[in-house]
């Protein structure tokens, strides 16, 4: 998964390790994989979104009252 900017707009893409099956998913920036690679979190303008790894089921996580950026997944602490 990677971000590519063209014509002043960024898009999030996925592709196979060998460079085949290039797929443009959505407009956005700063993508990050979930630990199991089933989802991608990303920013579009100043709002954080999450989607399935295939680009389906895009859901907004934050509102745009704040400038949100650089989303990441943080491992959960294990219960003792």
Biopython code that builds the backbone (N, CA, C, O; Angstrom):
import numpy as np
from Bio.PDB.StructureBuilder import StructureBuilder

atoms = [
    (1, "UNK", "N", (0.848, -1.151, 0.000)),
    (1, "UNK", "CA", (0.000, 0.000, 0.000)),
    (1, "UNK", "C", (0.900, 1.221, 0.000)),
    (1, "UNK", "O", (1.935, 1.245, 0.666)),
    (2, "UNK", "N", (0.496, 2.235, -0.753)),
    (2, "UNK", "CA", (1.285, 3.450, -0.811)),
    (2, "UNK", "C", (0.406, 4.603, -1.259)),
    (2, "UNK", "O", (-0.709, 4.408, -1.742)),
    (3, "UNK", "N", (0.930, 5.802, -1.089)),
    (3, "UNK", "CA", (0.251, 7.029, -1.523)),
    (3, "UNK", "C", (0.992, 7.575, -2.729)),
    (3, "UNK", "O", (2.223, 7.578, -2.760)),
    (4, "UNK", "N", (0.254, 8.031, -3.709)),
    (4, "UNK", "CA", (0.859, 8.653, -4.889)),
    (4, "UNK", "C", (0.125, 9.954, -5.162)),
    (4, "UNK", "O", (-1.104, 9.976, -5.222)),
    (5, "UNK", "N", (0.864, 11.027, -5.328)),
    (5, "UNK", "CA", (0.279, 12.329, -5.606)),
    (5, "UNK", "C", (0.357, 12.609, -7.095)),
    (5, "UNK", "O", (1.397, 12.425, -7.729)),
    (6, "UNK", "N", (-0.771, 13.059, -7.642)),
    (6, "UNK", "CA", (-0.796, 13.473, -9.044)),
    (6, "UNK", "C", (-1.855, 14.556, -9.198)),
    (6, "UNK", "O", (-2.931, 14.474, -8.605)),
    (7, "UNK", "N", (-1.546, 15.562, -9.992)),
    (7, "UNK", "CA", (-2.470, 16.679, -10.244)),
    (7, "UNK", "C", (-2.967, 17.300, -8.932)),
    (7, "UNK", "O", (-4.148, 17.612, -8.784)),
    (8, "UNK", "N", (-2.027, 17.473, -7.977)),
    (8, "UNK", "CA", (-2.329, 18.110, -6.697)),
    (8, "UNK", "C", (-3.334, 17.350, -5.842)),
    (8, "UNK", "O", (-3.957, 17.938, -4.958)),
    (9, "UNK", "N", (-3.500, 16.057, -6.089)),
    (9, "UNK", "CA", (-4.374, 15.241, -5.264)),
    (9, "UNK", "C", (-3.683, 13.921, -4.999)),
    (9, "UNK", "O", (-3.079, 13.339, -5.899)),
    (10, "UNK", "N", (-3.771, 13.441, -3.756)),
    (10, "UNK", "CA", (-3.155, 12.177, -3.397)),
    (10, "UNK", "C", (-4.160, 11.039, -3.444)),
    (10, "UNK", "O", (-5.338, 11.222, -3.135)),
    (11, "UNK", "N", (-3.690, 9.873, -3.831)),
    (11, "UNK", "CA", (-4.515, 8.670, -3.855)),
    (11, "UNK", "C", (-3.783, 7.545, -3.155)),
    (11, "UNK", "O", (-2.552, 7.512, -3.137)),
    (12, "UNK", "N", (-4.537, 6.625, -2.581)),
    (12, "UNK", "CA", (-3.977, 5.462, -1.914)),
    (12, "UNK", "C", (-4.141, 4.267, -2.841)),
    (12, "UNK", "O", (-5.215, 4.031, -3.394)),
    (13, "UNK", "N", (-3.042, 3.512, -3.000)),
    (13, "UNK", "CA", (-3.000, 2.362, -3.892)),
    (13, "UNK", "C", (-2.537, 1.123, -3.135)),
    (13, "UNK", "O", (-1.877, 1.218, -2.100)),
    (14, "UNK", "N", (-2.892, -0.026, -3.665)),
    (14, "UNK", "CA", (-2.289, -1.291, -3.248)),
    (14, "UNK", "C", (-1.781, -1.993, -4.496)),
    (14, "UNK", "O", (-2.225, -1.704, -5.608)),
    (15, "UNK", "N", (-0.843, -2.924, -4.304)),
    (15, "UNK", "CA", (-0.374, -3.772, -5.391)),
    (15, "UNK", "C", (0.308, -4.991, -4.797)),
    (15, "UNK", "O", (0.670, -5.006, -3.621)),
    (16, "UNK", "N", (0.478, -6.000, -5.613)),
    (16, "UNK", "CA", (1.182, -7.204, -5.182)),
    (16, "UNK", "C", (2.664, -6.895, -4.998)),
    (16, "UNK", "O", (3.169, -5.894, -5.506)),
    (17, "UNK", "N", (3.353, -7.768, -4.266)),
    (17, "UNK", "CA", (4.788, -7.595, -4.028)),
    (17, "UNK", "C", (5.598, -7.535, -5.321)),
    (17, "UNK", "O", (6.641, -6.884, -5.367)),
    (18, "UNK", "N", (5.126, -8.209, -6.371)),
    (18, "UNK", "CA", (5.869, -8.228, -7.630)),
    (18, "UNK", "C", (5.493, -7.065, -8.558)),
    (18, "UNK", "O", (5.950, -7.018, -9.700)),
    (19, "UNK", "N", (4.665, -6.127, -8.078)),
    (19, "UNK", "CA", (4.295, -4.953, -8.859)),
    (19, "UNK", "C", (3.050, -5.121, -9.706)),
    (19, "UNK", "O", (2.625, -4.172, -10.366)),
    (20, "UNK", "N", (2.461, -6.294, -9.704)),
    (20, "UNK", "CA", (1.236, -6.518, -10.469)),
    (20, "UNK", "C", (0.011, -6.128, -9.663)),
    (20, "UNK", "O", (0.103, -5.918, -8.453)),
    (21, "UNK", "N", (-1.128, -6.030, -10.318)),
    (21, "UNK", "CA", (-2.418, -5.757, -9.692)),
    (21, "UNK", "C", (-2.464, -4.400, -8.983)),
    (21, "UNK", "O", (-2.967, -4.291, -7.864)),
    (22, "UNK", "N", (-1.936, -3.374, -9.645)),
    (22, "UNK", "CA", (-2.009, -2.017, -9.102)),
    (22, "UNK", "C", (-3.475, -1.593, -9.027)),
    (22, "UNK", "O", (-4.187, -1.632, -10.030)),
    (23, "UNK", "N", (-3.925, -1.189, -7.834)),
    (23, "UNK", "CA", (-5.317, -0.816, -7.618)),
    (23, "UNK", "C", (-5.396, 0.511, -6.881)),
    (23, "UNK", "O", (-4.866, 0.643, -5.777)),
    (24, "UNK", "N", (-6.058, 1.500, -7.488)),
    (24, "UNK", "CA", (-6.282, 2.772, -6.805)),
    (24, "UNK", "C", (-7.521, 2.616, -5.938)),
    (24, "UNK", "O", (-8.587, 2.248, -6.432)),
    (25, "UNK", "N", (-7.384, 2.897, -4.632)),
    (25, "UNK", "CA", (-8.479, 2.695, -3.694)),
    (25, "UNK", "C", (-9.313, 3.962, -3.500)),
    (25, "UNK", "O", (-10.481, 3.998, -3.886)),
    (26, "UNK", "N", (-8.723, 5.001, -2.907)),
    (26, "UNK", "CA", (-9.457, 6.229, -2.591)),
    (26, "UNK", "C", (-8.509, 7.418, -2.618)),
    (26, "UNK", "O", (-7.289, 7.254, -2.595)),
    (27, "UNK", "N", (-9.080, 8.615, -2.668)),
    (27, "UNK", "CA", (-8.282, 9.823, -2.464)),
    (27, "UNK", "C", (-7.931, 9.883, -0.984)),
    (27, "UNK", "O", (-8.777, 9.625, -0.128)),
    (28, "UNK", "N", (-6.685, 10.224, -0.686)),
    (28, "UNK", "CA", (-6.277, 10.319, 0.702)),
    (28, "UNK", "C", (-4.775, 10.372, 0.829)),
    (28, "UNK", "O", (-4.049, 10.369, -0.165)),
    (29, "UNK", "N", (-4.313, 10.420, 2.081)),
    (29, "UNK", "CA", (-2.892, 10.546, 2.374)),
    (29, "UNK", "C", (-2.576, 9.844, 3.685)),
    (29, "UNK", "O", (-3.475, 9.474, 4.440)),
    (30, "UNK", "N", (-1.301, 9.670, 3.940)),
    (30, "UNK", "CA", (-0.776, 9.134, 5.194)),
    (30, "UNK", "C", (-1.413, 7.785, 5.567)),
    (30, "UNK", "O", (-1.870, 7.621, 6.698)),
    (31, "UNK", "N", (-1.452, 6.823, 4.641)),
    (31, "UNK", "CA", (-2.083, 5.537, 4.955)),
    (31, "UNK", "C", (-1.234, 4.698, 5.910)),
    (31, "UNK", "O", (-0.006, 4.787, 5.914)),
    (32, "UNK", "N", (-1.916, 3.882, 6.718)),
    (32, "UNK", "CA", (-1.237, 2.947, 7.624)),
    (32, "UNK", "C", (-2.062, 1.670, 7.717)),
    (32, "UNK", "O", (-3.286, 1.720, 7.843)),
    (33, "UNK", "N", (-1.384, 0.526, 7.655)),
    (33, "UNK", "CA", (-2.051, -0.769, 7.764)),
    (33, "UNK", "C", (-2.475, -1.057, 9.200)),
    (33, "UNK", "O", (-1.822, -0.612, 10.144)),
    (34, "UNK", "N", (-3.556, -1.791, 9.364)),
    (34, "UNK", "CA", (-3.875, -2.384, 10.661)),
    (34, "UNK", "C", (-2.878, -3.526, 10.873)),
    (34, "UNK", "O", (-2.281, -3.996, 9.904)),
    (35, "UNK", "N", (-2.681, -3.984, 12.114)),
    (35, "UNK", "CA", (-1.702, -5.048, 12.365)),
    (35, "UNK", "C", (-1.948, -6.315, 11.544)),
    (35, "UNK", "O", (-0.990, -6.991, 11.170)),
    (36, "UNK", "N", (-3.196, -6.649, 11.258)),
    (36, "UNK", "CA", (-3.486, -7.859, 10.478)),
    (36, "UNK", "C", (-3.645, -7.586, 8.978)),
    (36, "UNK", "O", (-3.995, -8.488, 8.217)),
    (37, "UNK", "N", (-3.391, -6.355, 8.559)),
    (37, "UNK", "CA", (-3.486, -5.916, 7.161)),
    (37, "UNK", "C", (-4.883, -6.044, 6.565)),
    (37, "UNK", "O", (-5.029, -6.118, 5.345)),
    (38, "UNK", "N", (-5.907, -6.071, 7.410)),
    (38, "UNK", "CA", (-7.275, -6.156, 6.904)),
    (38, "UNK", "C", (-7.890, -4.774, 6.673)),
    (38, "UNK", "O", (-8.892, -4.653, 5.969)),
    (39, "UNK", "N", (-7.296, -3.732, 7.263)),
    (39, "UNK", "CA", (-7.834, -2.382, 7.148)),
    (39, "UNK", "C", (-6.706, -1.371, 6.947)),
    (39, "UNK", "O", (-5.542, -1.640, 7.243)),
    (40, "UNK", "N", (-7.087, -0.209, 6.438)),
    (40, "UNK", "CA", (-6.157, 0.895, 6.241)),
    (40, "UNK", "C", (-6.767, 2.139, 6.855)),
    (40, "UNK", "O", (-7.924, 2.467, 6.591)),
    (41, "UNK", "N", (-5.998, 2.824, 7.666)),
    (41, "UNK", "CA", (-6.420, 4.107, 8.215)),
    (41, "UNK", "C", (-5.685, 5.184, 7.415)),
    (41, "UNK", "O", (-4.525, 5.005, 7.043)),
    (42, "UNK", "N", (-6.374, 6.318, 7.150)),
    (42, "UNK", "CA", (-5.775, 7.357, 6.310)),
    (42, "UNK", "C", (-6.439, 8.701, 6.593)),
    (42, "UNK", "O", (-7.453, 8.780, 7.286)),
    (43, "UNK", "N", (-5.844, 9.748, 6.042)),
    (43, "UNK", "CA", (-6.359, 11.105, 6.190)),
    (43, "UNK", "C", (-6.838, 11.594, 4.829)),
    (43, "UNK", "O", (-6.177, 11.377, 3.814)),
    (44, "UNK", "N", (-7.985, 12.251, 4.816)),
    (44, "UNK", "CA", (-8.438, 12.969, 3.622)),
    (44, "UNK", "C", (-8.773, 14.379, 4.081)),
    (44, "UNK", "O", (-9.675, 14.593, 4.891)),
    (45, "UNK", "N", (-8.030, 15.326, 3.548)),
    (45, "UNK", "CA", (-8.063, 16.719, 3.990)),
    (45, "UNK", "C", (-7.642, 16.760, 5.453)),
    (45, "UNK", "O", (-6.463, 16.541, 5.732)),
    (46, "UNK", "N", (-8.525, 17.026, 6.395)),
    (46, "UNK", "CA", (-8.134, 17.081, 7.813)),
    (46, "UNK", "C", (-8.939, 16.099, 8.654)),
    (46, "UNK", "O", (-9.092, 16.300, 9.859)),
    (47, "UNK", "N", (-9.452, 15.044, 8.037)),
    (47, "UNK", "CA", (-10.293, 14.069, 8.719)),
    (47, "UNK", "C", (-9.689, 12.679, 8.562)),
    (47, "UNK", "O", (-9.175, 12.341, 7.496)),
    (48, "UNK", "N", (-9.750, 11.862, 9.633)),
    (48, "UNK", "CA", (-9.224, 10.502, 9.608)),
    (48, "UNK", "C", (-10.349, 9.532, 9.251)),
    (48, "UNK", "O", (-11.459, 9.619, 9.774)),
    (49, "UNK", "N", (-10.030, 8.604, 8.343)),
    (49, "UNK", "CA", (-10.962, 7.580, 7.896)),
    (49, "UNK", "C", (-10.322, 6.204, 8.055)),
    (49, "UNK", "O", (-9.105, 6.086, 8.196)),
    (50, "UNK", "N", (-11.162, 5.164, 8.031)),
    (50, "UNK", "CA", (-10.701, 3.780, 8.003)),
    (50, "UNK", "C", (-11.485, 3.067, 6.912)),
    (50, "UNK", "O", (-12.646, 3.385, 6.658)),
    (51, "UNK", "N", (-10.833, 2.091, 6.265)),
    (51, "UNK", "CA", (-11.506, 1.309, 5.223)),
    (51, "UNK", "C", (-10.947, -0.101, 5.228)),
    (51, "UNK", "O", (-9.889, -0.364, 5.799)),
    (52, "UNK", "N", (-11.674, -1.002, 4.585)),
    (52, "UNK", "CA", (-11.159, -2.345, 4.383)),
    (52, "UNK", "C", (-9.971, -2.261, 3.431)),
    (52, "UNK", "O", (-9.851, -1.299, 2.673)),
    (53, "UNK", "N", (-9.096, -3.256, 3.465)),
    (53, "UNK", "CA", (-7.881, -3.244, 2.655)),
    (53, "UNK", "C", (-8.162, -3.208, 1.156)),
    (53, "UNK", "O", (-7.292, -2.820, 0.375)),
    (54, "UNK", "N", (-9.372, -3.609, 0.743)),
    (54, "UNK", "CA", (-9.720, -3.569, -0.677)),
    (54, "UNK", "C", (-10.395, -2.263, -1.081)),
    (54, "UNK", "O", (-10.845, -2.126, -2.218)),
    (55, "UNK", "N", (-10.470, -1.296, -0.156)),
    (55, "UNK", "CA", (-11.055, 0.012, -0.452)),
    (55, "UNK", "C", (-12.542, 0.115, -0.179)),
    (55, "UNK", "O", (-13.135, 1.170, -0.403)),
    (56, "UNK", "N", (-13.154, -0.947, 0.295)),
    (56, "UNK", "CA", (-14.583, -0.923, 0.592)),
    (56, "UNK", "C", (-14.832, -0.476, 2.025)),
    (56, "UNK", "O", (-13.920, -0.467, 2.852)),
    (57, "UNK", "N", (-16.053, -0.112, 2.304)),
    (57, "UNK", "CA", (-16.529, 0.263, 3.646)),
    (57, "UNK", "C", (-15.695, 1.377, 4.274)),
    (57, "UNK", "O", (-15.162, 1.215, 5.372)),
    (58, "UNK", "N", (-15.583, 2.500, 3.580)),
    (58, "UNK", "CA", (-14.869, 3.672, 4.108)),
    (58, "UNK", "C", (-15.725, 4.305, 5.196)),
    (58, "UNK", "O", (-16.904, 4.591, 4.983)),
    (59, "UNK", "N", (-15.123, 4.522, 6.365)),
    (59, "UNK", "CA", (-15.858, 5.104, 7.490)),
    (59, "UNK", "C", (-15.052, 6.244, 8.103)),
    (59, "UNK", "O", (-13.836, 6.138, 8.262)),
    (60, "UNK", "N", (-15.722, 7.313, 8.438)),
    (60, "UNK", "CA", (-15.083, 8.475, 9.062)),
    (60, "UNK", "C", (-14.870, 8.208, 10.543)),
    (60, "UNK", "O", (-15.777, 7.742, 11.232)),
    (61, "UNK", "N", (-13.655, 8.505, 11.038)),
    (61, "UNK", "CA", (-13.340, 8.295, 12.453)),
    (61, "UNK", "C", (-13.324, 9.584, 13.259)),
    (61, "UNK", "O", (-13.643, 9.572, 14.448)),
    (62, "UNK", "N", (-12.961, 10.689, 12.633)),
    (62, "UNK", "CA", (-12.903, 11.961, 13.358)),
    (62, "UNK", "C", (-13.719, 12.998, 12.600)),
    (62, "UNK", "O", (-14.026, 12.831, 11.420)),
    (63, "UNK", "N", (-14.062, 14.070, 13.302)),
    (63, "UNK", "CA", (-14.722, 15.157, 12.590)),
    (63, "UNK", "C", (-13.665, 16.197, 12.227)),
    (63, "UNK", "O", (-12.542, 16.149, 12.728)),
    (64, "UNK", "N", (-14.017, 17.105, 11.383)),
    (64, "UNK", "CA", (-13.014, 18.035, 10.856)),
    (64, "UNK", "C", (-12.906, 19.327, 11.674)),
    (64, "UNK", "O", (-12.435, 20.344, 11.165)),
    (65, "UNK", "N", (-13.336, 19.290, 12.923)),
    (65, "UNK", "CA", (-13.160, 20.470, 13.765)),
    (65, "UNK", "C", (-11.691, 20.657, 14.139)),
    (65, "UNK", "O", (-11.265, 21.766, 14.461)),
    (66, "UNK", "N", (-10.928, 19.584, 14.095)),
    (66, "UNK", "CA", (-9.506, 19.612, 14.419)),
    (66, "UNK", "C", (-8.738, 19.168, 13.198)),
    (66, "UNK", "O", (-9.279, 18.467, 12.343)),
    (67, "UNK", "N", (-7.510, 19.559, 13.107)),
    (67, "UNK", "CA", (-6.683, 19.106, 11.995)),
    (67, "UNK", "C", (-6.019, 17.803, 12.395)),
    (67, "UNK", "O", (-4.998, 17.805, 13.083)),
    (68, "UNK", "N", (-6.595, 16.694, 11.968)),
    (68, "UNK", "CA", (-6.084, 15.374, 12.303)),
    (68, "UNK", "C", (-5.100, 14.923, 11.238)),
    (68, "UNK", "O", (-5.311, 15.145, 10.046)),
    (69, "UNK", "N", (-4.021, 14.287, 11.681)),
    (69, "UNK", "CA", (-3.036, 13.804, 10.717)),
    (69, "UNK", "C", (-2.229, 12.669, 11.323)),
    (69, "UNK", "O", (-2.241, 12.449, 12.534)),
    (70, "UNK", "N", (-1.528, 11.956, 10.456)),
    (70, "UNK", "CA", (-0.606, 10.881, 10.818)),
    (70, "UNK", "C", (-1.257, 9.781, 11.677)),
    (70, "UNK", "O", (-0.756, 9.483, 12.761)),
    (71, "UNK", "N", (-2.349, 9.180, 11.219)),
    (71, "UNK", "CA", (-2.955, 8.102, 12.000)),
    (71, "UNK", "C", (-2.077, 6.856, 11.984)),
    (71, "UNK", "O", (-1.441, 6.554, 10.975)),
    (72, "UNK", "N", (-2.044, 6.137, 13.097)),
    (72, "UNK", "CA", (-1.299, 4.878, 13.191)),
    (72, "UNK", "C", (-2.093, 3.911, 14.060)),
    (72, "UNK", "O", (-2.999, 4.318, 14.787)),
    (73, "UNK", "N", (-1.753, 2.654, 13.981)),
    (73, "UNK", "CA", (-2.305, 1.653, 14.882)),
    (73, "UNK", "C", (-1.324, 1.471, 16.025)),
    (73, "UNK", "O", (-0.113, 1.426, 15.810)),
    (74, "UNK", "N", (-1.837, 1.368, 17.224)),
    (74, "UNK", "CA", (-1.005, 1.163, 18.399)),
    (74, "UNK", "C", (-1.407, -0.188, 19.008)),
    (74, "UNK", "O", (-2.588, -0.412, 19.278)),
    (75, "UNK", "N", (-0.456, -1.076, 19.225)),
    (75, "UNK", "CA", (-0.797, -2.372, 19.810)),
    (75, "UNK", "C", (-1.458, -2.206, 21.173)),
    (75, "UNK", "O", (-1.066, -1.353, 21.969)),
    (76, "UNK", "N", (-2.461, -3.028, 21.426)),
    (76, "UNK", "CA", (-3.132, -2.988, 22.723)),
    (76, "UNK", "C", (-2.293, -3.734, 23.745)),
    (76, "UNK", "O", (-1.638, -4.727, 23.430)),
    (77, "UNK", "N", (-2.324, -3.237, 24.975)),
    (77, "UNK", "CA", (-1.638, -3.926, 26.068)),
    (77, "UNK", "C", (-2.418, -5.201, 26.389)),
    (77, "UNK", "O", (-3.649, -5.202, 26.376)),
    (78, "UNK", "N", (-1.713, -6.257, 26.668)),
    (78, "UNK", "CA", (-2.372, -7.517, 27.022)),
    (78, "UNK", "C", (-2.785, -7.497, 28.484)),
    (78, "UNK", "O", (-2.056, -7.008, 29.347)),
    (79, "UNK", "N", (-3.968, -8.039, 28.743)),
    (79, "UNK", "CA", (-4.454, -8.139, 30.129)),
    (79, "UNK", "C", (-3.596, -9.153, 30.883)),
    (79, "UNK", "O", (-3.165, -10.165, 30.330)),
    (80, "UNK", "N", (-3.366, -8.861, 32.130)),
    (80, "UNK", "CA", (-2.551, -9.786, 32.951)),
    (80, "UNK", "C", (-3.416, -10.616, 33.828)),
    (80, "UNK", "O", (-2.913, -11.446, 34.585)),
]
sb = StructureBuilder()
sb.init_structure("model")
sb.init_model(0)
sb.init_chain("A")
sb.init_seg("    ")
for serial, (resi, resn, name, xyz) in enumerate(atoms, 1):
    if name == "N":
        sb.init_residue(resn, " ", resi, " ")
    sb.init_atom(name, np.array(xyz, "f"), 0.0, 1.0, " ", f" {name:<3s}", serial, name[0])
structure = sb.get_structure()
